[in-house]
Amino acid sequence: MSVASFDHVTDAYLRFPHLHADLITFVAEDDVWLAPAAGGRAWRLSADQVPVTNPRFSPDGAHLAWSSTRDVEPEVHVAPVEGGPSERLSYWGDVGTAVTGWTPDGRVTARTSTGRSSTRGTWAYAVPLDGAPAEPLPYGPLASLELNAAGGVLLGSVFSREPAWWKRYRGGTTGKVWVDHRGTGDFHRILSEVDGHLVSPLWVGGRIAFLSDHEGVGNLYSCAHDGSDVRKHSDHEGFYARNATTDGTRVVYHRAGEVWLHDDLDSAPRKVEVRLGGSRNPRQVRPVAAGRNLGWAGVDRTGRASAVEVRGTVHWVTHRDGPVRALSVEPGVRARVPAVLGTTGQAVWVTDADGEDALEFGPVEGRDPGVSPRRVATGELGRVLELAAAPDGRRVAVTTHDGRLLLVDVDDGEVREIAKVSEGDPKDLVFSPDSTWLAWSHPGPNPLRHIRMVDTTSLAVVDVTPLRFVDHDPAFTLDGKHIAFLSSRSFDPIYDSHVFDLSFANAIRPYLVPLAATTPSPFAPVREGRAFGDPDDDKDSDDSDDSGTKTPRTSVDLEGIADRVVAFPVPAARYWRLLAVKGGVTWLRDPLTGTLGDDLDDSGTAAPRSVLERYDLAKRKADTLIDGLDEVWPSGDGTRLVVRDGGSLRVVPADRKPDSEEGSEDNISVDLSRVRVRVDPAAEWRQAYEESGRLMRDHFWRADMNGVDWAGVLDRYRPLVDALGSHNELVDLLWEVNGELGTSHAYVLPQQAGADGRRRLGLLGADLVRDADGAWRISAIVPGESSDPKARSPLRAPGVGVREGDAIVAVDGIAVDPVRGPATLLVGTAEKPVELTVEPKGGGAPRRVVVVPLLDDMPLRYQAWVADRRAHTHSATDGRVGYLHVPDMVAFGWAQFHRDLRMEMRRDGVIVDLRENRGGHLSQLVVEKLSRRIVGWGRARDGYYEETYPVDAPRGPVVAVANEFSGSDGDIVNAAIKALGIGPVVGTRTWGGVVGIDMRYHLIDGTLVTQPRYATWMEGTGWGMENHGVDPDVEVVMRPQDHAAGVDPQLDKAIEIALERLAVSPAAQPPDLPPL
């Protein structure tokens, strides 16, 4: 029964199959299809060409239900099997919605986290076909649901990644199977002794079938109803069986883009050979807009034209009144980071045409027909991170993924290594105007960096600044006399407004180093006094002409160079991207704003953007050139700047503020419609597959790839690329390929295009029910949280005055459908004023009120959940024990941690709830506060002042609560709490993913691909957290019946432990005043 070979005969990438009678359904090319169960030609049932999942036949075979993203968030759709339009059944506006099957009485079952406080809370609902209200099913969070005619209920637990996307996963969210044989709500777990990732449990022929990888590869197994007598039914090798479904007798699943079928559990699997009909539109060549696909730009000497990267192609773009010329346009090849080689008429860029990064050179006039491009250093560079061309066009400097700084000779292609580091990357490459020196920012222990230079002839390397601060963005002034750079060396702290703390919010300033010992600082007094007028009129000056008619010579006196560092007379701020331009330098300055953007939510104003500022070295003055931009590149002579703002490019002068009149000499908009790029999806997907594989090979945290034959893995999956029919299928394939490494954080995240607001559902932050008369009444209004702008409650806004029990009878003057309710009328209303007509519960005249629905009410419901957990803790302990929830280890979690820290830490003990903590990088900051120990007290007369030393230190026991969704830095924080002895951890084993990422790389179409790079060792767990998690000190499992009953045994156990510890060791109390 072994199925080890791979011979892909299906002409498509098939997923999510189901079957009924003589038909199967599946997903391909972002649509739902039907085909004969025996195989043959398939036909489309849907034609939306948007990602869809989980098509399921109704029990009678007359309908198909599936989840579709046609309206942005996935919703439940249904259509007749015989053909006809599909109908949307759900209006939930939730990213976690997915169809799970049907009830025996003909309702669709679907899971969703709508109305819940967390995306992990995907409860099941039974959805009628007539659009009537969906019935919540009392099973708690689940991933899959199977109901049988005898009333039995089979649940698959919520998991973070399907098994094929993280192969051999054994962490806390491994799939678990819960069964209730009689439908009484009494669930018990089976198969707990099977050490694998168990998913897709199914009622099949008197047994329970499921998929598991406990023997190394995902295959089909079954067991008796009590979990005993485990049998194996398939013996696939190389590729996982995925997403199994059944009609009660047969089992069907997909594997490597093919559909496999068991006629019963005693039969061997057979491949269903299906061919798609139609034109395969997603694979057709299509044009793309250049503005939406802009990459890097290299500007020529005078600013007349640029080499511009657009979706993996490079074009020579004249800035006005000229044509656009293709320099590198080859399907299946990615060209990037172009640069102009001075005035040589040549340009250079990085290409992967030969399967590895190389430098490719070409004339800006374009190659003659039949002339092959010139490439050098193929296979010698690794992944090129950054490229800079010398002004004389003779050399190119590159930095690589493995910490090398290389100098490449343009004429002969010789590659010389300038520097090699093991920690961090050299970056910010820049040549002196005469091309004799190359400067860069050199890494030290994170985050420290310093400026170094190399003589491009002798290759002698010198330190410009010592390794003490974070120095970056060097630039030689155009006269060759100075090197300017940015540095985080301003130490002027700001007091925190909420807690006793200080931070260095604005630490960066520009600095300048005169390269020759006799060159004075441009900011110092002048012996003769500073001249008036334009410095260009100073005939006695021996400065070079910025116009470029003469190349200035850069002279460097190495002795005492670090002592000649002087600061620009500008305030410290958040500067980046310093560039040398005519008469001075420019930089970008970012505004100081909150990371979450909450300060702007209520103002209705757009978030402030980066500002381009210019410092005039002669006038010693900084001016703003542009307010709001994304990127900027200078011309070679420093007289012009090419500015990118969203999808547009414009050219402005470098020495003055541009005219407001668009199209003038000082404000030239570059017509990007002249750049014609046509994408061949099939070729682009092949290139993306190879690039993703190289990135993982070069960056995975272990050079031995965890013992995985990575080249062999890529070879094994490569044939599937030619079967792909949509970008969503490419994403799925890359997930599965990366999953072979059995490691966390190997993500593939498509670029999020702007969603159509007209399709997005507005949410009222309330629960509605339909009464017997067909009126849709408000059963609960979720209270808001004033300290979180995203947690506003629309129906509790001032002046609305709506109460629970009131009925919503119209939306914007349109009567509410008594069957479907108001949700259908709230499509397209998110964050827009809407008029509701409300009938009071006790009778009386209808009222018209204006509300602003939410796009996402989960932040609102989350804050209400936290308030409820805190109230429960206070009530159960008579206020002695505090409660804090930390949802993640990034900015939102830090804010939430501090929202009630000051009051909760004043109680005798505190429970720190880390359940569903999504991770990040701030765990050590949280642990630092939790690990504080009171060693002193401050007191004043009559209780006027009473404070612990240190402040906000726990006064008694700390008890942590964790579950399987505490992951990444949420794993680490629990391990740290245990290692430091802060307190016990209660709950279940955590996620088990602690090899971190930096989110540096995007594929040609903007898809983010991550490589697990940064592993974590912790005292107590060693390296064992990855793919296992952190074991709790006290295990408390949440059963489906606990969720259904609304009880929280994990929190209750934490409360019990806190009170027990207080009984043994009372909380710290301030000492009495000393006697006279």
SVG drawing of the C-alpha trace seen along z (x, -y; Angstrom):
<svg xmlns="http://www.w3.org/2000/svg" viewBox="-46 -90 94 94">
<polyline fill="none" stroke="black" stroke-width="0.4" points="0.0,0.0 3.0,-2.3 2.6,-5.3 6.1,-6.8 6.5,-7.8 5.2,-11.1 3.9,-11.3 1.6,-14.4 -0.9,-13.7 -3.6,-16.1 -3.3,-19.4 -4.1,-21.5 -3.4,-21.9 -6.5,-20.4 -7.4,-21.0 -10.2,-20.6 -12.1,-17.7 -15.5,-16.3 -17.8,-13.7 -21.4,-12.6 -22.7,-9.8 -20.9,-9.9 -19.5,-13.4 -16.5,-15.0 -16.0,-18.7 -12.7,-20.5 -11.0,-23.9 -8.7,-24.9 -7.8,-28.2 -9.6,-30.0 -13.0,-28.5 -15.2,-25.5 -15.3,-22.7 -17.3,-19.5 -16.1,-16.3 -17.1,-12.6 -15.9,-10.7 -14.4,-8.2 -12.3,-11.0 -12.5,-12.9 -13.2,-16.4 -14.2,-18.9 -16.5,-22.0 -16.7,-25.1 -19.5,-25.7 -18.2,-29.2 -16.6,-31.8 -15.5,-34.5 -11.8,-33.7 -11.1,-34.6 -9.7,-32.3 -12.2,-29.7 -12.1,-26.7 -14.0,-23.7 -16.7,-23.0 -19.2,-20.5 -22.1,-18.6 -25.4,-18.8 -26.7,-15.4 -29.1,-15.1 -26.5,-16.1 -28.5,-19.0 -26.4,-21.9 -22.8,-22.8 -21.6,-25.2 -18.2,-26.7 -16.4,-29.7 -15.5,-32.5 -13.5,-35.7 -15.5,-37.4 -16.6,-40.0 -13.1,-40.4 -13.6,-38.5 -14.5,-34.8 -18.3,-34.1 -20.5,-31.1 -21.9,-30.7 -24.2,-28.0 -25.2,-27.1 -27.3,-24.3 -25.1,-21.4 -27.1,-21.5 -25.9,-25.1 -27.1,-28.6 -26.0,-31.6 -24.5,-31.2 -26.0,-32.9 -24.2,-34.4 -25.6,-33.0 -23.4,-34.6 -22.7,-38.2 -20.0,-37.9 -17.1,-39.9 -14.6,-37.6 -11.3,-36.3 -11.7,-32.9 -14.9,-31.9 -14.9,-28.5 -17.4,-25.9 -17.1,-22.6 -20.0,-20.5 -23.7,-20.1 -26.2,-19.1 -28.3,-16.0 -31.3,-18.3 -29.7,-20.2 -28.1,-23.3 -24.6,-24.3 -22.1,-24.1 -19.4,-26.7 -16.8,-27.9 -16.2,-31.6 -14.9,-33.8 -17.5,-36.4 -18.8,-37.8 -15.7,-36.5 -12.8,-38.2 -10.1,-36.3 -9.5,-34.8 -8.8,-31.5 -12.4,-31.4 -13.9,-29.8 -17.2,-28.3 -19.5,-26.3 -22.8,-27.6 -25.6,-25.9 -26.6,-28.2 -30.1,-27.7 -30.3,-28.0 -33.1,-30.6 -30.8,-33.2 -32.4,-32.9 -30.3,-33.4 -27.5,-31.0 -27.7,-28.8 -24.5,-28.8 -23.6,-25.2 -22.5,-24.4 -19.1,-22.9 -16.6,-25.7 -13.7,-26.5 -13.0,-24.0 -11.3,-23.5 -13.5,-20.7 -17.0,-19.4 -18.6,-16.1 -22.1,-15.2 -23.7,-11.8 -27.3,-10.7 -27.3,-9.1 -26.4,-12.5 -22.7,-11.8 -20.4,-14.8 -16.7,-14.7 -14.5,-17.7 -11.1,-18.6 -9.4,-21.1 -8.2,-24.5 -4.6,-24.4 -2.2,-27.1 -1.0,-25.5 -2.3,-22.6 0.1,-19.6 1.6,-20.0 2.6,-23.6 4.6,-22.6 5.5,-19.0 6.2,-16.8 4.9,-19.5 4.5,-18.4 3.8,-21.7 0.9,-22.6 -1.6,-23.2 -1.2,-19.7 -4.6,-18.6 -6.7,-16.8 -9.8,-14.7 -12.8,-15.1 -15.9,-12.9 -19.4,-13.0 -21.1,-9.8 -24.6,-10.7 -24.8,-14.4 -25.3,-15.1 -22.4,-17.6 -20.2,-15.3 -17.0,-15.3 -13.9,-13.2 -10.6,-13.2 -9.4,-10.1 -6.1,-9.2 -4.1,-11.2 -1.4,-8.5 -0.8,-9.0 2.2,-11.3 1.2,-13.2 -0.7,-16.1 -4.2,-14.7 -6.7,-16.5 -9.8,-15.9 -11.5,-13.4 -14.4,-11.7 -17.3,-9.3 -16.6,-6.5 -18.2,-3.1 -18.5,-2.5 -15.0,-3.9 -13.3,-7.2 -10.9,-8.1 -8.3,-10.8 -5.1,-12.2 -1.9,-11.9 1.8,-12.3 2.9,-10.3 4.8,-7.9 6.6,-10.8 4.2,-11.6 0.6,-12.6 -1.5,-9.5 -5.0,-8.2 -5.7,-6.2 -8.8,-5.1 -9.7,-3.9 -12.6,-2.5 -15.0,-5.0 -13.1,-4.8 -9.8,-5.6 -8.5,-2.0 -7.5,0.3 -5.6,-2.3 -5.1,-1.2 -3.2,-2.7 -5.0,-2.9 -2.6,-4.7 1.2,-4.6 2.1,-7.8 5.6,-9.0 7.1,-12.3 3.8,-14.3 1.2,-14.7 -2.4,-13.6 -4.4,-16.8 -8.0,-17.9 -9.7,-14.6 -13.5,-14.4 -16.1,-11.6 -19.6,-10.7 -19.8,-8.2 -18.2,-5.3 -15.6,-6.8 -12.8,-9.1 -11.2,-11.6 -8.3,-14.0 -5.7,-15.9 -2.0,-15.3 0.6,-17.1 -2.2,-18.8 -4.0,-15.6 -7.2,-14.0 -7.0,-10.6 -9.9,-8.4 -10.6,-5.4 -13.8,-3.5 -13.9,-2.4 -11.5,-1.9 -10.5,1.5 -9.6,0.2 -6.2,-1.1 -6.2,-4.7 -6.5,-5.5 -5.8,-8.7 -8.7,-10.4 -7.5,-11.8 -9.2,-15.0 -8.7,-17.5 -9.9,-21.1 -11.9,-22.6 -11.7,-26.3 -8.9,-28.7 -7.0,-28.7 -7.3,-32.5 -5.1,-32.9 -2.1,-31.7 -2.6,-34.1 -0.1,-36.9 -1.5,-40.2 -0.3,-43.8 0.4,-45.3 0.6,-49.0 4.1,-50.2 3.1,-52.5 1.8,-49.6 5.0,-47.6 7.8,-50.2 11.1,-49.0 14.5,-50.7 15.6,-53.5 19.1,-54.5 19.3,-58.1 21.7,-59.2 24.3,-62.0 22.1,-65.0 18.6,-63.7 17.3,-63.4 16.6,-59.7 16.6,-56.8 17.0,-53.0 13.8,-51.9 12.9,-48.5 9.3,-47.4 8.1,-44.0 11.4,-42.2 12.2,-44.2 14.5,-47.2 13.7,-50.1 15.5,-53.2 12.9,-55.9 13.4,-59.4 11.8,-61.8 10.1,-64.0 9.5,-64.3 11.2,-61.0 10.6,-57.3 11.1,-54.3 13.5,-51.6 13.6,-48.1 17.0,-47.1 16.1,-43.7 12.7,-42.1 12.8,-38.4 9.9,-36.2 10.9,-34.1 13.8,-36.3 14.0,-38.9 16.2,-42.0 16.4,-44.4 18.4,-47.3 19.6,-49.0 22.3,-51.6 23.9,-53.9 27.6,-53.6 28.5,-57.2 28.7,-58.8 29.8,-55.5 26.4,-55.0 26.1,-51.7 23.8,-50.5 24.1,-47.5 21.5,-45.5 21.2,-42.2 19.8,-39.3 18.9,-35.7 18.8,-34.6 21.4,-31.9 19.7,-30.6 21.9,-32.6 22.4,-36.3 24.8,-37.9 25.6,-41.4 24.3,-42.2 25.6,-45.1 23.9,-46.8 23.9,-50.0 21.2,-52.5 20.6,-52.8 19.5,-49.2 21.2,-46.1 21.3,-45.5 19.2,-42.6 21.0,-39.3 23.5,-40.6 23.5,-38.7 23.7,-40.5 27.0,-40.6 26.9,-38.9 29.6,-38.6 30.1,-36.9 27.3,-34.3 27.4,-32.1 30.0,-34.2 27.7,-36.7 25.0,-34.8 22.0,-37.0 22.8,-40.6 21.3,-43.0 22.6,-46.3 24.5,-47.7 26.3,-50.9 28.2,-52.1 31.3,-54.3 30.8,-57.7 33.5,-56.8 31.7,-53.6 34.7,-51.4 33.6,-49.5 30.5,-48.2 30.2,-47.5 27.7,-45.0 26.8,-43.6 25.6,-40.0 23.4,-37.9 26.4,-36.2 28.0,-39.4 30.4,-40.2 31.2,-43.5 32.5,-43.0 34.1,-45.2 33.5,-44.1 35.6,-45.4 33.3,-46.4 35.8,-45.6 37.0,-42.2 34.4,-41.1 37.0,-40.4 35.4,-40.1 37.4,-41.3 36.3,-40.9 36.6,-44.1 35.0,-42.9 33.4,-39.8 31.3,-39.9 29.5,-37.2 27.0,-39.4 24.8,-41.7 25.2,-43.1 27.4,-45.9 25.0,-48.5 24.6,-52.0 27.3,-51.9 28.5,-55.1 31.5,-56.1 33.5,-59.4 33.0,-61.8 36.4,-60.7 35.6,-57.0 38.8,-56.5 37.0,-55.7 34.0,-53.6 32.2,-54.2 29.6,-52.0 27.9,-51.4 29.7,-48.4 27.9,-46.2 29.1,-45.3 27.2,-43.7 23.5,-44.4 22.5,-47.2 25.8,-49.0 27.3,-50.2 30.1,-52.4 31.3,-54.1 34.2,-52.6 36.0,-53.4 38.2,-51.6 40.7,-52.8 39.4,-51.3 42.9,-50.9 44.9,-49.6 41.9,-48.0 43.1,-49.5 40.2,-49.8 40.0,-52.6 37.5,-53.4 35.9,-56.8 34.0,-56.4 34.5,-54.1 32.1,-51.3 30.1,-52.9 26.9,-54.0 24.6,-53.3 26.1,-55.1 24.6,-54.8 23.8,-56.4 27.2,-57.9 27.5,-60.3 30.5,-62.2 29.7,-65.8 30.0,-66.7 33.2,-68.6 34.8,-65.5 35.9,-67.3 33.5,-65.7 31.7,-62.6 28.3,-63.1 26.3,-60.4 23.5,-59.8 24.1,-58.5 22.0,-57.5 24.3,-59.3 21.9,-61.8 21.2,-60.9 18.4,-63.2 15.7,-61.0 12.0,-61.7 10.0,-60.7 7.2,-58.2 3.7,-59.5 2.2,-56.3 4.9,-54.5 8.2,-55.4 10.5,-55.1 12.6,-57.0 13.2,-56.5 15.4,-58.0 12.6,-58.7 14.7,-61.1 18.2,-59.9 19.4,-60.5 21.3,-63.5 23.3,-64.1 27.1,-64.4 30.0,-65.5 33.7,-64.6 36.2,-66.9 38.3,-64.3 41.5,-66.4 42.9,-67.6 43.1,-71.2 39.5,-71.3 37.5,-73.4 34.1,-72.5 31.4,-74.3 29.7,-75.1 32.7,-76.8 33.4,-80.5 35.4,-81.8 38.6,-83.9 37.7,-86.4 34.0,-86.2 31.4,-84.4 30.8,-85.8 27.5,-87.1 25.7,-85.9 25.7,-82.7 28.8,-80.6 29.2,-79.7 30.1,-83.4 33.2,-83.0 35.9,-83.2 38.6,-82.6 37.2,-79.3 39.0,-76.2 35.9,-74.1 34.9,-72.1 32.0,-73.0 29.0,-71.0 27.9,-70.9 30.3,-68.1 32.6,-69.8 35.5,-69.0 35.8,-65.9 37.0,-67.0 39.7,-65.0 39.0,-63.4 42.0,-63.7 41.9,-61.8 44.0,-62.3 43.5,-59.2 45.2,-60.5 42.6,-61.9 39.7,-61.4 37.3,-60.2 38.0,-63.3 36.8,-65.6 33.2,-64.4 30.9,-67.4 27.1,-67.5 24.9,-69.4 23.2,-72.2 19.7,-70.6 17.6,-69.0 17.7,-65.3 14.9,-63.5 14.2,-60.3 16.3,-60.8 17.1,-58.3 18.3,-58.2 21.0,-60.9 22.2,-61.9 24.7,-64.4 23.2,-67.0 24.2,-70.3 25.4,-72.6 24.6,-70.3 22.8,-67.2 19.2,-65.9 17.6,-63.5 14.2,-62.0 12.7,-62.8 10.0,-60.6 7.5,-62.1 7.4,-60.9 4.1,-59.1 2.7,-56.2 3.4,-52.7 -0.3,-51.8 -1.5,-55.1 -4.1,-55.4 -3.4,-59.1 -4.7,-59.8 -7.8,-57.5 -10.2,-60.1 -8.8,-63.1 -9.8,-62.0 -6.5,-63.1 -4.1,-61.0 -1.0,-59.8 2.0,-62.2 4.5,-60.9 8.2,-61.2 9.5,-64.7 12.4,-65.5 14.6,-68.1 17.7,-69.8 20.6,-71.3 22.5,-74.1 26.1,-73.9 26.8,-77.5 23.7,-79.0 23.8,-76.6 20.1,-76.2 17.6,-73.3 14.5,-73.6 11.7,-71.3 11.6,-70.3 8.7,-67.8 6.2,-66.9 5.1,-63.3 7.0,-60.8 8.2,-57.2 11.7,-57.2 14.2,-59.5 17.2,-59.0 19.7,-61.7 21.1,-62.4 24.8,-61.8 25.7,-65.5 23.4,-66.1 21.3,-68.7 18.1,-66.7 16.1,-64.3 13.7,-61.6 11.0,-61.2 8.6,-58.2 5.3,-58.9 3.1,-55.8 2.9,-54.7 4.2,-58.0 7.7,-59.4 8.5,-63.0 11.7,-64.9 12.5,-68.0 15.5,-70.3 17.8,-69.3 18.7,-72.8 15.3,-74.4 11.6,-73.6 9.9,-72.5 7.2,-74.6 3.6,-73.7 2.7,-73.8 3.0,-70.3 4.8,-70.0 7.0,-73.0 10.8,-72.8 11.0,-72.3 8.2,-69.7 8.2,-67.1 5.8,-64.2 7.3,-61.1 4.7,-59.5 4.9,-55.8 2.2,-54.8 5.0,-54.6 6.5,-51.7 4.8,-48.6 5.2,-45.5 3.4,-42.2 3.5,-39.5 3.6,-35.8 2.2,-34.2 3.5,-30.8 7.0,-32.1 6.8,-34.4 5.6,-31.5 8.6,-29.4 11.0,-32.3 9.3,-32.9 9.6,-29.2 13.3,-29.1 14.0,-32.4 12.0,-31.3 14.1,-28.1 17.4,-30.0 16.4,-32.4 15.6,-29.6 18.8,-27.8 20.9,-30.9 19.2,-32.0 17.8,-29.1 19.1,-29.1 21.1,-25.9 23.4,-25.4 22.6,-21.7 18.9,-22.6 17.9,-20.4 19.2,-17.4 16.7,-17.9 18.0,-17.5 16.8,-20.9 17.9,-20.6 16.1,-17.3 12.9,-18.9 13.0,-21.6 13.4,-19.0 10.6,-16.9 8.0,-19.7 9.3,-21.6 7.0,-19.7 4.0,-21.0 4.8,-24.6 3.7,-23.9 0.3,-22.7 -0.5,-25.9 -3.5,-27.9 -3.5,-30.9 -1.3,-32.9 -3.2,-31.5 -2.0,-28.0 1.6,-29.2 1.3,-30.5 -0.1,-27.1 2.7,-25.3 5.4,-27.4 3.9,-26.9 4.1,-23.2 7.7,-23.2 8.9,-25.3 7.0,-23.0 9.4,-20.3 11.9,-21.9 9.7,-21.2 10.3,-24.7 8.2,-27.6 7.9,-31.0 8.4,-29.8 5.7,-32.1 4.3,-32.9 2.1,-36.0 0.6,-37.5 0.7,-41.3 -2.6,-42.7 -4.2,-44.7 -6.6,-47.5 -9.9,-45.9 -13.1,-47.2 -14.8,-49.1 -18.1,-48.7 -18.1,-45.0 -16.9,-45.2 -19.4,-44.7 -20.0,-47.3 -20.3,-45.9 -22.4,-47.4 -20.5,-45.8 -23.6,-44.2 -25.5,-40.8 -28.8,-40.7 -31.5,-38.0 -34.7,-37.5 -37.8,-37.2 -40.9,-35.2 -42.5,-38.2 -39.5,-38.6 -38.1,-41.7 -34.3,-41.9 -33.6,-42.9 -30.4,-43.9 -29.7,-41.2 -26.3,-42.6 -24.3,-45.8 -20.6,-45.4 -19.2,-48.1 -16.4,-50.2 -13.0,-51.0 -12.2,-54.7 -8.4,-54.1 -8.4,-52.1 -9.8,-54.0 -10.3,-50.8 -12.6,-49.5 -15.3,-52.0 -18.9,-50.8 -21.1,-52.3 -24.4,-51.8 -23.1,-53.4 -21.9,-56.5 -23.3,-59.8 -26.7,-60.6 -27.5,-57.1 -29.4,-56.0 -30.1,-52.5 -30.8,-49.8 -30.8,-46.1 -34.2,-44.8 -34.7,-47.6 -35.4,-46.4 -33.5,-47.7 -36.2,-48.1 -34.4,-50.1 -30.9,-51.0 -30.6,-54.3 -34.3,-54.2 -34.4,-50.7 -36.6,-48.2 -34.8,-45.3 -35.6,-42.0 -37.3,-39.9 -35.5,-36.8 -32.0,-38.0 -31.8,-40.9 -29.9,-44.2 -26.5,-42.7 -27.2,-42.7 -27.9,-46.4 -24.6,-47.1 -22.4,-46.0 -20.2,-48.9 -20.9,-50.9 -17.8,-50.3 -16.5,-53.6 -19.2,-55.6 -22.2,-57.3 -25.3,-55.2 -28.9,-56.0 -30.7,-53.3 -34.4,-53.3 -35.0,-51.8 -38.2,-50.7 -37.9,-50.8 -38.4,-47.6 -41.2,-48.9 -43.1,-50.4 -43.4,-53.9 -42.5,-55.8 -39.5,-54.7 -36.3,-56.7 -33.7,-57.5 -30.1,-57.6 -26.8,-57.9 -24.0,-55.4 -20.6,-54.7 -20.2,-50.9 -16.9,-49.2 -14.8,-47.4 -13.6,-45.1 -15.3,-44.6 -12.8,-42.2 -10.8,-44.8 -14.0,-45.9 -15.0,-42.4 -11.4,-41.7 -11.5,-44.6 -14.9,-43.4 -13.5,-39.9 -10.5,-41.3 -12.8,-43.3 -14.9,-40.3 -11.9,-38.1 -10.7,-40.8 -14.0,-41.2 -14.2,-37.5 -10.8,-37.4 -11.6,-40.3 -15.0,-38.7 -13.4,-35.3 -10.7,-36.8 -12.5,-39.7 -10.3,-42.0 -7.1,-40.6 -5.7,-39.3 -5.2,-41.4 -5.5,-40.3 -3.6,-41.4 -3.9,-40.0 -1.0,-40.3 -2.3,-39.6 1.0,-39.8 4.6,-40.9 4.5,-43.9 3.1,-47.4 -0.5,-46.5 0.5,-43.9 2.8,-46.5 -0.1,-49.0 -2.5,-46.4 0.0,-45.3 0.3,-48.8 -3.4,-49.8 -4.2,-48.4 -0.7,-47.6 -0.7,-50.3 -3.9,-49.3 -3.5,-45.5 0.0,-45.4 -1.2,-47.1 -3.2,-44.0 -1.9,-41.2 -1.2,-39.0 -1.6,-39.1 -2.5,-36.7 -0.8,-37.3 -2.9,-35.8 -0.7,-34.9 -3.2,-32.8 -3.4,-33.4 -0.3,-35.6 0.6,-35.9 4.3,-36.7 6.6,-39.5 9.8,-40.6 9.1,-42.4 8.9,-39.5 12.0,-40.5 10.5,-43.9 7.4,-42.2 9.5,-39.7 11.7,-42.5 8.6,-44.1 7.2,-40.8 10.4,-39.8 10.8,-42.9 11.1,-42.2 10.2,-44.7 13.2,-45.7 11.9,-48.9 9.0,-51.3 8.4,-55.0 6.0,-56.6 4.8,-60.1 2.6,-61.5 -0.9,-60.3 -0.7,-57.9 -0.2,-60.8 2.4,-58.7 2.9,-55.0 4.9,-53.2 7.0,-50.1 10.7,-50.2 10.9,-49.4 7.6,-50.7 5.0,-48.4 6.6,-45.4 4.4,-42.4 3.4,-42.5 2.7,-38.8 2.4,-35.7 2.5,-35.9 0.6,-33.1 0.8,-32.9 -1.8,-31.3 -0.9,-29.9 -2.5,-27.8 -1.6,-26.2 -2.0,-29.6 0.7,-31.3 3.3,-31.3 6.7,-32.6 7.6,-35.3 4.5,-34.0 6.4,-30.7 9.5,-32.5 7.8,-34.6 6.4,-31.5 9.8,-29.8 11.4,-32.9 8.8,-33.1 9.6,-29.5 13.4,-29.9 13.4,-33.0 11.0,-31.4 8.5,-34.3 5.6,-31.9 3.9,-28.8 2.4,-28.5 -1.1,-27.1 -2.9,-25.8 -1.7,-23.8 1.5,-23.4 2.3,-26.4 2.7,-26.6 6.3,-25.7 7.7,-28.1 10.7,-30.1 13.0,-30.3 12.4,-34.0 12.4,-36.0 13.2,-39.5 10.7,-39.8 13.3,-41.1 12.4,-39.5 9.6,-39.9 9.1,-37.9 8.7,-39.6 5.0,-40.3 5.3,-41.5 4.6,-38.3 6.5,-38.2 8.5,-35.0 10.2,-34.5 13.2,-32.3 13.5,-31.0 16.8,-32.6 17.0,-33.4 16.8,-30.4 16.2,-30.7 17.8,-28.7 16.4,-29.1 17.4,-27.9 15.2,-25.0 14.1,-24.2 17.5,-24.5 16.8,-24.3 13.7,-22.2 11.0,-24.9 11.0,-24.7 8.4,-22.2 7.4,-21.3 6.5,-24.4 6.6,-25.2 5.0,-22.6 2.8,-24.2 3.6,-23.5 -0.1,-22.7 -2.0,-21.3 -5.6,-22.4 -7.3,-21.4 -10.2,-23.4 -12.8,-20.9 -15.4,-21.7 -18.1,-21.5 -16.2,-24.0 -16.3,-26.5 -20.0,-25.7 -20.8,-26.3 -18.8,-29.6 -16.6,-28.4 -12.8,-29.0 -11.2,-26.3 -7.7,-27.5 -8.3,-30.9 -10.1,-29.4 -7.1,-27.1 -4.7,-30.1 -6.9,-32.0 -6.9,-29.0 -3.1,-28.8 -2.7,-32.5 -4.9,-32.3 -3.1,-29.2 0.2,-31.0 -1.1,-34.1 -2.2,-31.9 1.3,-30.5 3.2,-33.8 1.1,-37.0 1.7,-39.9 4.3,-42.5 3.0,-45.4 4.5,-48.8 6.3,-48.9 5.0,-50.9 6.6,-54.3 9.5,-54.1 8.8,-55.0 10.0,-58.3"/>
</svg>
